[in-house]
Amino acid sequence: MEYQIVVVGGWCGNLLFIVAEHIKERLQNAGFSFSLTTKNVWENYSVPPACDLILQLMPAYSKQDTDSPIINIRRLLVERDDPETMKLIFNQVKLDIGS
């Protein structure tokens, strides 16, 4: 089964897709196998998506809502390669699927 990542946003408009594409490229370049989708909770708020990792541009879900790890990636709205945020993402993916 493929590792699934969902980038959650809403009020940030096109930046949701720009940030998601950037994360996808960085992880692919590192050799990880996964699928990445986006969820716009501004247009359609619902239960958390079934996935392996939730990356949030806004605080839509909490740990009480899902068993999936959640990482706040709001800093990527300003700096696409924010070192601290990218490290959190890479460390979680490595932990979950290996290096």
C-alpha positions as CSV (number, residue, x, y, z in Angstrom):
1,M,0.0,0.0,0.0
2,E,1.4,3.4,-1.0
3,Y,2.3,5.9,1.7
4,Q,-0.3,8.8,1.5
5,I,0.4,12.4,2.4
6,V,-2.4,15.1,2.5
7,V,-1.6,18.8,2.5
8,V,-4.5,20.6,4.2
9,G,-5.2,24.3,3.6
10,G,-7.9,26.6,2.7
11,W,-7.6,30.3,3.1
12,C,-4.2,30.4,1.4
13,G,-5.7,29.9,-2.1
14,N,-3.2,28.8,-4.8
15,L,-0.4,28.6,-2.2
16,L,-1.9,25.3,-1.1
17,F,-1.0,23.8,-4.4
18,I,2.3,25.6,-4.7
19,V,3.5,24.4,-1.3
20,A,2.2,20.8,-2.0
21,E,4.0,20.6,-5.3
22,H,7.2,21.8,-3.7
23,I,7.0,19.2,-0.9
24,K,6.3,16.6,-3.5
25,E,9.3,17.5,-5.6
26,R,11.6,17.6,-2.5
27,L,10.4,14.1,-1.3
28,Q,10.6,12.6,-4.8
29,N,14.2,14.0,-5.2
30,A,15.1,12.3,-2.0
31,G,13.9,9.0,-3.4
32,F,10.7,8.4,-1.4
33,S,7.7,6.6,-2.9
34,F,4.4,8.1,-1.9
35,S,1.2,9.8,-3.1
36,L,0.4,13.4,-2.2
37,T,-3.0,15.1,-2.4
38,T,-4.5,18.4,-1.2
39,K,-7.6,19.1,0.8
40,N,-9.2,22.5,0.9
41,V,-11.1,22.7,4.2
42,W,-12.2,26.3,3.4
43,E,-14.5,25.0,0.6
44,N,-15.4,21.7,2.2
45,Y,-14.6,20.9,5.8
46,S,-15.1,17.3,6.8
47,V,-13.6,14.6,8.8
48,P,-9.8,14.2,8.5
49,P,-8.7,12.4,5.4
50,A,-7.6,8.8,5.7
51,C,-3.9,9.0,5.1
52,D,-0.5,8.3,6.7
53,L,0.6,11.9,7.2
54,I,-1.3,15.2,7.4
55,L,0.6,18.4,6.7
56,Q,-1.4,21.5,7.7
57,L,-1.1,25.0,6.5
58,M,-3.9,26.0,8.9
59,P,-5.0,24.3,12.1
60,A,-7.9,22.3,10.7
61,Y,-7.4,19.0,12.6
62,S,-6.0,18.0,16.0
63,K,-4.5,14.8,17.3
64,Q,-7.9,13.9,18.8
65,D,-9.5,13.9,15.3
66,T,-7.1,11.4,13.7
67,D,-4.6,8.6,14.3
68,S,-2.4,10.1,11.5
69,P,0.6,12.2,12.5
70,I,0.0,16.0,11.9
71,I,2.7,18.5,11.1
72,N,2.1,22.3,11.0
73,I,3.7,23.6,7.8
74,R,2.4,27.1,7.9
75,R,6.0,28.5,7.7
76,L,6.2,27.1,4.2
77,L,3.8,29.8,3.1
78,V,6.5,32.4,3.6
79,E,9.7,30.3,3.0
80,R,9.2,27.3,0.8
81,D,12.4,25.6,2.2
82,D,12.0,26.5,5.9
83,P,14.7,24.3,7.3
84,E,12.9,23.4,10.5
85,T,9.6,22.5,8.8
86,M,11.3,20.5,6.0
87,K,13.3,18.6,8.7
88,L,10.0,17.7,10.5
89,I,8.5,16.4,7.3
90,F,11.5,14.4,6.2
91,N,12.0,12.9,9.7
92,Q,8.4,11.8,9.8
93,V,8.5,10.2,6.3
94,K,11.8,8.5,7.1
95,L,10.3,7.2,10.4
96,D,7.2,5.9,8.7
97,I,8.6,4.4,5.4
98,G,12.3,4.2,5.9
99,S,15.2,6.0,4.2
